[in-house]
């Protein structure tokens, strides 16, 4: 039962919808980006590459603790680059985290931080737009169903 609760939670559904939209427009050889919900589900733009360069659960959990404490985005060096995380949340739903793995041989720079923050901001905007569209659609269906029941003949 718990598995189904997680799959139909607002966070899971929103993460999945955001992942479909964002990963469709990412460049093929672009950054390694993943969306991870609070239940441990992961959506990656390139799953094989993300598995190869996964920063490790310990690193991610320590970064997520920093993000939860308000330090965002959180950055940590890994063997072959840098991992950057931020929270993915909207007004109504706390989805989980964004994980960006930058593979490089050069040190982390302020310019890269600005690009990561811009990317995270754009993904957050996508999440808010999807959530708003879903709420509007749900409200429209409720209005139609309420209107339809008022007009129904009583036998």
N, C-alpha and C positions, 0 to 999 in steps of 0.2 A: 504494500500500500504506500509506503514512504516514497518509493521510486516514482509512482504516478503523481503523488503530491508535488514532488520537485519538478516533474515534467510539465505540469499544468500551472505552476506558479507564475505570477506576473513577471518575476525576474527572469525565469527561464525563457518564457515566450518572447519577452522583449529582447533578450540577448540573442536569441536565434534570429529574430527578424532584423536586428541591427547587423548581425554578422552577414546575413545574406546580402544586405544592401551595401555594406562597406567593402566586403571582400570581392564583390563584382567589379569595383572600380579601382582596386589596388593594382599597381603595376606588377607584372609577372616576376621581375627581379627586384622588387621593392623591399621595404623593411619587413621583418618577420613580426607580424601582429597577431595577437590572440585576444579573445574575449573570454574571461573565465568568470563563471557565476559563483556564488557563495556556497553552492552544493558540490563544487568540484568539477562541474561540466566545463569543457573547453571547446571553443570554436577557434580554429586557426586558419589564417589566410592560405598558408602552405603547411598542411599538417606534417608532412614528412620532414621538411626543413626545421619546423618548430620542434619536433621530437628530437632531431639530431642536436640542436643547439639549446635545448631546454635548460634554463638556468638552475633548475633543481627546486624541489619543494621547500627546502629550508630557506633559500634565498628569497623565493616568492613570498613565503609567509612572513619573513622579517620586513620585506618591503610593504606588504599589505598592512602590517601593524603600524608602520609609519604613516601610510595613507589614511588609515582609520583614525590616527591621532591628529590628522590635519596637515601633515607634511606632504604636499602633493605638487608635482609628481615626485616620486621617490626613485632614486637612481642608485645602482650598484654595479661595480665592475664584475665581469665574469671572464672565464678563460679566453674567449675569443671575441670579446667586445664589451657591450654595456647593455644592461636591462633597465628599462624605465617603466614604472607602473603608475596608474592613476585610477581613481574610482570612476565607475560608470553608473551614474545615477540620474534620475529625472526628478521632477517635482513629486511624483507619486510612488516611484519604484526605485529601490536600491538594487541594481542588477548584479553588480560584482565589480570586476576590475578589468582594465585594459592593460595588456602586457606588450611592450615593444622591445624587441631584441635588435640591437644595432651591431652588426658584425663589422669590425674595423681593426686597423692596426694603430690608429692615431688616438690620442687622448680625447676624452669627452670635452666638448667645448660649449660655450654659452649659445652659440648659433644652433647647435644641435638641440639644445634644451628648448629654444624658442620654436624650432620646427616640431619637436615632440609635443609641446604644449598646444601648438596650433592644430596638429593632427587630433589630439585628444579632445580639443574643443569642438572640432568639426564632427567627430563621432558622437560626442554628447549632444550636439544639435540634431543629428540624425535620430538619436534615441528619443529626444523630446518631440520631434516632429512625428515619428511613428506612434508614440504614446498619445499625442494629441489627436491624430487622425483616428486612432482606435477608439478613444473616448467619445469623439464626435459621432463616429459610426454607431457605437453602442447606444448613445443617447437618442440618435435618430431612430433606431430600431425600437427602443422603448416607447418613444413618442408614437410611432406608427402602430405598435401593438396596443397601446392604451387607447388610441383613437379608434382602432378597429373593434375593441371590446365594447366601447360605449355605444357604437352604432348597431351592434348585434341585436337581433330580436330576442326577446325573452319569451320562452314558451312555458 
